[in-house]
Amino acid sequence: MKEEPKVLYLVSEQGFSGLHTICLGITLRLRRQGYRLGYMKPLGNRYRKEGDLLTDDDAYETRRELGLEEELKDICPVIFTAQLVREALSEGRPDYLSSVRRAFSRVSEGKDIVILQGPLAAAQGAFLGISTYRLAREFAARVVMVEKYDDAFFVDHLLCARDAFGDRLEGVIYNMVPPVRYSFVNETLKPYLEETEGIPVFGVIPEDRPMKAVSARELAEGLRGEVLAGEDALENQVEGVLVGAMGPEHAISIFRKRKGQCVVTGGDRSDIQLAALEVGMPCLILSGSLYPSSIILGKADELKIPVILVPDDTLGAAEKVDLILKTSRTRDPRKLARIEELLDMYLDWERLLRMTGLPPRS
């Protein structure tokens, strides 16, 4: 009798928790240990176009990184788009659950374990009949939450997930835990969850600045901006965003404390621009399609600091940069190596493997 593969469903209740990064790190580790691995994201929420095929960005990148042979349409059978919503709300809508079942059958063939990645949040897809809650039951999956620590809902999302998943919820991985909260999560919250609530904590992974960073090139592409200077330094890493709307003297003191962040300011604010260049900020984004002086551009080229011009107003541009930082994907080989290091250090691999039921391998 053919043995069915183990199924591990990695999901989030709140979104922007680093779910894809953790999922990719775990799949890389399991593949390195020699397990026959399948991967699937049943509902895609970050669509991209590959030739004539509309697929999910996470699914595409994971397939490429792992060298998977399954077709993209099986790795991500349903893509959440405006067209899909119209179809789903019309008469005679497609049977999305059947599509996911067929894709899962193909992806799981001959595998030891299938890793399922949830969408933005576990409830997404409920009106399609393919919420994470439904699919976890459908595929008899073991569920592990990946949650970003939040002071306001520090345990609420997890307890609500337990109500929804029942005994399929095997535990939680806390990700991107701020340094000031790390000891609380590890020394107070973790024992409470395990001893009082009976929920295993497989890992407490600290916030890691390099993992949060994106390149100036990614910002330029995401903002559809024009690179005016510093083209040779577009790989400069940006860890956050600052709005340059203060006086120049105040700006310098702030910039020195937050040197890894890009500065968004008006194209006519040469005083702020000079302050950012003087401190050595990794990137300068100028709003309002206002070109700076040639002095600014010359100095930026000399100091190897990219200057990107965008049509948005300053606040709008800063909000877009913040969204790019929150939703950035782990594509840089340095980031892939770093997430494997973090998981080796902070994830209890032996406990996780025992939970899946996989036989141990060196």
C-alpha positions as CSV (number, residue, x, y, z in Angstrom):
1,M,0.0,0.0,0.0
2,K,1.4,3.4,-1.0
3,E,2.3,5.6,1.9
4,E,0.7,9.1,1.8
5,P,3.1,12.0,2.1
6,K,3.2,14.2,5.2
7,V,1.6,17.6,4.8
8,L,2.8,20.7,6.6
9,Y,0.7,23.9,6.2
10,L,2.5,27.1,7.1
11,V,0.0,29.9,7.6
12,S,-0.4,33.3,9.1
13,E,-3.4,35.0,10.7
14,Q,-2.4,38.6,10.1
15,G,-0.1,38.9,7.0
16,F,3.3,40.5,6.6
17,S,4.7,38.0,9.0
18,G,7.6,36.8,6.8
19,L,5.6,33.6,6.0
20,H,7.1,33.1,2.5
21,T,10.7,33.6,3.9
22,I,10.1,31.0,6.7
23,C,8.5,28.7,4.2
24,L,11.4,28.9,1.8
25,G,13.9,28.4,4.5
26,I,12.2,25.3,5.8
27,T,11.9,23.8,2.3
28,L,15.5,24.5,1.6
29,R,16.6,22.7,4.8
30,L,14.3,19.7,4.2
31,R,15.6,19.4,0.6
32,R,19.2,19.6,1.8
33,Q,18.4,16.7,4.2
34,G,17.4,14.5,1.3
35,Y,13.6,14.4,1.7
36,R,11.5,14.2,-1.5
37,L,9.8,17.5,-1.3
38,G,6.6,19.0,-2.8
39,Y,5.6,22.6,-2.5
40,M,2.3,24.3,-3.2
41,K,0.6,27.6,-2.6
42,P,-3.1,26.8,-3.2
43,L,-4.3,30.4,-3.4
44,G,-1.9,33.0,-4.9
45,N,-2.2,36.6,-3.7
46,R,0.8,38.2,-5.3
47,Y,0.3,37.7,-9.0
48,R,2.9,38.0,-11.7
49,K,2.9,37.2,-15.5
50,E,5.2,34.6,-16.9
51,G,4.6,34.4,-20.6
52,D,0.9,33.7,-21.1
53,L,0.5,32.3,-17.6
54,L,-0.7,34.3,-14.7
55,T,0.8,32.9,-11.5
56,D,1.9,33.8,-8.0
57,D,5.2,35.5,-7.3
58,D,6.0,33.3,-4.2
59,A,5.1,30.1,-6.2
60,Y,7.3,31.2,-9.1
61,E,10.3,32.0,-6.9
62,T,10.1,28.9,-4.8
63,R,9.8,26.6,-7.9
64,R,12.8,28.3,-9.4
65,E,14.9,28.2,-6.2
66,L,14.1,24.5,-5.4
67,G,14.3,23.4,-9.1
68,L,10.8,21.8,-8.8
69,E,9.5,19.9,-11.9
70,E,5.8,20.4,-11.3
71,E,4.0,23.0,-13.5
72,L,3.3,26.4,-12.1
73,K,-0.4,25.9,-12.6
74,D,-0.3,23.0,-10.2
75,I,2.0,24.7,-7.7
76,C,-0.5,27.6,-7.5
77,P,-3.8,26.6,-9.1
78,V,-5.9,29.6,-8.0
79,I,-4.8,33.3,-8.3
80,F,-6.7,35.9,-6.5
81,T,-7.4,38.7,-9.1
82,A,-10.3,41.0,-9.9
83,Q,-11.3,38.7,-12.8
84,L,-11.4,35.7,-10.3
85,V,-13.7,37.7,-8.0
86,R,-16.1,38.5,-10.8
87,E,-16.2,34.8,-11.8
88,A,-16.7,33.7,-8.2
89,L,-19.6,36.0,-7.7
90,S,-21.4,35.0,-10.9
91,E,-23.6,32.0,-11.7
92,G,-21.9,28.8,-12.6
93,R,-18.7,29.8,-11.0
94,P,-15.7,27.3,-11.2
95,D,-15.2,24.6,-8.6
96,Y,-12.1,26.0,-7.0
97,L,-11.8,23.2,-4.4
98,S,-11.7,20.6,-7.1
99,S,-9.0,22.5,-8.9
100,V,-6.9,22.6,-5.8
101,R,-7.5,18.9,-5.1
102,R,-6.3,17.9,-8.6
103,A,-3.3,20.1,-8.3
104,F,-2.4,18.7,-4.9
105,S,-2.7,15.1,-6.3
106,R,-0.1,15.9,-8.9
107,V,2.2,17.9,-6.7
108,S,2.2,15.2,-3.9
109,E,2.9,12.2,-6.1
110,G,6.0,10.4,-4.9
111,K,6.8,12.9,-2.2
112,D,7.8,12.4,1.5
113,I,6.4,15.7,2.5
114,V,4.4,18.5,0.9
115,I,4.8,22.0,2.2
116,L,1.7,24.2,1.7
117,Q,2.1,27.9,2.0
118,G,-1.0,30.0,3.0
119,P,-2.0,33.2,1.4
120,L,-1.8,36.7,3.0
121,A,-4.0,35.6,5.9
122,A,-5.7,32.3,6.8
123,A,-9.2,33.5,6.1
124,Q,-8.5,34.6,2.6
125,G,-10.3,32.4,0.0
126,A,-13.2,31.5,2.3
127,F,-15.7,32.8,-0.3
128,L,-14.1,30.5,-2.8
129,G,-14.4,27.5,-0.6
130,I,-10.6,27.2,-0.2
131,S,-9.7,29.0,3.0
132,T,-6.7,27.7,4.9
133,Y,-9.1,26.3,7.5
134,R,-10.9,24.3,4.8
135,L,-7.8,23.1,3.0
136,A,-6.1,22.0,6.3
137,R,-9.0,19.6,6.9
138,E,-9.1,18.6,3.2
139,F,-5.5,17.5,3.1
140,A,-5.2,16.3,6.7
141,A,-2.4,18.8,7.2
142,R,-0.4,19.6,10.3
143,V,-0.6,23.4,10.7
144,V,2.1,25.7,12.0
145,M,1.4,29.4,12.4
146,V,4.1,32.0,11.4
147,E,3.3,35.1,13.3
148,K,5.0,38.5,13.6
149,Y,5.1,39.6,17.2
150,D,2.6,42.4,17.9
151,D,2.1,44.0,21.3
152,A,-1.6,44.7,20.7
153,F,-2.4,41.1,19.7
154,F,0.6,39.3,21.1
155,V,-1.3,36.0,21.6
156,D,-4.8,36.7,20.3
157,H,-4.3,35.7,16.7
158,L,-2.8,32.4,17.8
159,L,-5.6,31.5,20.2
160,C,-8.2,32.4,17.5
161,A,-6.3,30.1,15.1
162,R,-6.5,27.3,17.6
163,D,-10.3,27.7,17.7
164,A,-10.5,27.6,13.9
165,F,-8.0,24.8,13.2
166,G,-8.7,22.7,16.3
167,D,-6.2,19.8,16.9
168,R,-4.6,20.4,13.5
169,L,-2.8,23.4,14.9
170,E,0.6,21.9,16.0
171,G,2.3,25.1,17.1
172,V,3.7,28.5,16.2
173,I,6.9,30.2,15.0
174,Y,7.3,33.8,16.2
175,N,9.1,35.8,13.5
176,M,10.7,39.2,13.3
177,V,10.6,39.7,17.1
178,P,11.9,43.2,18.0
179,P,15.1,43.2,20.2
180,V,13.2,44.9,23.1
181,R,10.6,42.2,23.1
182,Y,12.8,39.1,22.5
183,S,13.4,38.2,26.1
184,F,9.6,38.6,26.9
185,V,8.6,36.3,24.0
186,N,11.3,33.7,24.7
187,E,11.2,33.7,28.5
188,T,7.6,34.6,29.4
189,L,5.3,34.1,26.4
190,K,6.8,30.8,25.2
191,P,6.5,29.0,28.6
192,Y,2.9,30.4,29.0
193,L,1.8,29.1,25.6
194,E,3.5,25.7,26.1
195,E,2.6,25.0,29.7
196,T,-0.8,26.8,30.0
197,E,-2.3,26.7,26.5
198,G,-0.6,23.6,25.3
199,I,0.7,25.2,22.1
200,P,4.3,24.3,21.2
201,V,6.6,27.2,20.2
202,F,9.0,25.9,17.5
203,G,11.0,29.0,17.3
204,V,11.4,32.6,18.3
205,I,13.3,34.3,15.5
206,P,14.6,37.9,16.2
207,E,14.2,40.8,13.9
208,D,17.1,40.8,11.5
209,R,18.0,44.1,9.7
210,P,19.6,42.5,6.6
211,M,16.5,40.4,6.1
212,K,14.3,43.5,6.0
213,A,16.4,45.4,3.6
214,V,15.8,45.9,-0.2
215,S,18.2,47.3,-2.7
216,A,17.9,50.8,-4.2
217,R,17.3,49.1,-7.5
218,E,14.2,47.3,-6.2
219,L,12.9,50.6,-4.9
220,A,13.5,52.3,-8.2
221,E,11.7,49.5,-10.0
222,G,8.8,49.3,-7.5
223,L,8.3,53.1,-7.6
224,R,8.8,53.3,-11.3
225,G,11.2,56.0,-10.7
226,E,13.9,57.6,-12.8
227,V,17.5,57.1,-11.6
228,L,19.2,60.5,-11.8
229,A,22.5,59.6,-10.2
230,G,24.4,56.9,-8.4
231,E,23.6,54.2,-10.9
232,D,26.7,52.2,-9.9
233,A,25.4,52.0,-6.4
234,L,21.9,50.6,-7.0
235,E,22.7,47.5,-4.9
236,N,22.9,49.8,-1.8
237,Q,20.7,48.2,0.9
238,V,17.8,50.1,2.4
239,E,16.3,49.0,5.7
240,G,13.7,51.7,6.3
241,V,12.3,55.0,5.2
242,L,12.5,58.6,6.5
243,V,10.5,61.6,5.4
244,G,12.8,64.6,5.0
245,A,10.5,67.4,6.0
246,M,12.5,68.9,8.9
247,G,15.2,71.6,9.1
248,P,18.7,70.6,7.9
249,E,20.4,70.7,11.3
250,H,17.8,68.5,12.8
251,A,17.9,66.3,9.8
252,I,21.6,65.5,10.2
253,S,21.2,64.3,13.8
254,I,18.3,62.1,12.8
255,F,20.0,60.7,9.7
256,R,23.1,59.8,11.7
257,K,21.0,57.7,14.0
258,R,19.2,55.9,11.2
259,K,21.9,55.5,8.5
260,G,20.4,52.4,6.9
261,Q,17.3,54.2,5.7
262,C,16.5,56.0,2.5
263,V,15.3,59.6,2.6
264,V,12.2,60.8,0.8
265,T,12.0,64.5,0.3
266,G,10.9,67.1,-2.2
267,G,13.0,67.7,-5.3
268,D,13.3,71.3,-4.2
269,R,14.7,70.6,-0.8
270,S,18.4,70.9,-1.6
271,D,19.2,71.4,2.1
272,I,17.7,68.0,3.1
273,Q,19.3,66.4,0.1
274,L,22.8,67.7,1.0
275,A,22.3,66.6,4.6
276,A,21.4,63.1,3.4
277,L,24.4,62.9,1.1
278,E,26.7,64.3,3.8
279,V,25.7,61.6,6.3
280,G,25.9,58.8,3.6
281,M,22.3,57.6,3.5
282,P,22.0,54.6,1.2
283,C,19.4,56.2,-1.2
284,L,17.7,59.5,-1.9
285,I,14.2,59.6,-3.3
286,L,12.9,62.9,-4.7
287,S,9.2,63.5,-4.9
288,G,7.0,65.7,-7.1
289,S,9.0,65.2,-10.4
290,L,11.1,68.1,-9.3
291,Y,14.7,67.8,-10.6
292,P,17.5,68.7,-8.1
293,S,20.5,70.9,-8.9
294,S,23.4,69.6,-10.8
295,I,25.5,70.0,-7.7
296,I,23.3,67.5,-5.8
297,L,23.6,65.0,-8.7
298,G,27.3,65.4,-9.0
299,K,27.9,64.9,-5.3
300,A,25.6,61.8,-5.3
301,D,27.6,60.3,-8.2
302,E,30.8,61.0,-6.3
303,L,29.6,59.5,-3.1
304,K,27.8,56.6,-4.8
305,I,24.4,57.3,-3.5
306,P,21.4,56.6,-5.9
307,V,19.0,59.5,-6.5
308,I,15.6,58.4,-7.7
309,L,13.0,60.8,-9.0
310,V,9.3,59.9,-8.6
311,P,6.0,61.7,-9.6
312,D,4.3,61.0,-6.2
313,D,4.1,63.6,-3.4
314,T,6.5,63.0,-0.5
315,L,4.0,61.2,1.8
316,G,2.7,59.1,-1.0
317,A,6.2,58.1,-2.1
318,A,7.2,57.2,1.5
319,E,4.1,55.0,1.9
320,K,5.0,53.2,-1.3
321,V,8.5,52.6,0.0
322,D,7.2,51.3,3.3
323,L,4.9,48.8,1.4
324,I,7.8,47.6,-0.8
325,L,9.9,47.0,2.4
326,K,7.1,45.1,4.1
327,T,6.4,42.9,1.1
328,S,9.9,42.4,-0.2
329,R,10.8,38.8,-1.2
330,T,13.8,36.7,-0.4
331,R,15.6,36.5,-3.8
332,D,19.1,37.7,-3.0
333,P,21.4,34.7,-2.4
334,R,22.8,36.5,0.7
335,K,19.3,36.6,2.1
336,L,18.7,33.0,1.4
337,A,21.9,32.1,3.2
338,R,20.9,34.4,6.1
339,I,17.5,32.9,6.6
340,E,19.0,29.4,6.7
341,E,21.4,30.6,9.3
342,L,18.6,32.1,11.4
343,L,16.5,29.0,11.2
344,D,19.5,26.9,12.2
345,M,20.1,29.1,15.2
346,Y,16.5,29.7,16.4
347,L,14.2,26.9,15.1
348,D,13.9,23.6,17.0
349,W,14.4,21.4,13.9
350,E,14.3,18.1,15.8
351,R,10.9,19.0,17.4
352,L,9.5,20.2,14.1
353,L,10.5,17.0,12.4
354,R,9.0,14.8,15.1
355,M,5.8,16.7,14.7
356,T,5.6,16.1,10.9
357,G,6.2,12.4,11.4
358,L,9.1,12.3,9.0
359,P,11.9,9.8,9.7
360,P,15.1,11.6,10.9
361,R,18.0,12.1,8.5
362,S,21.4,13.7,9.0
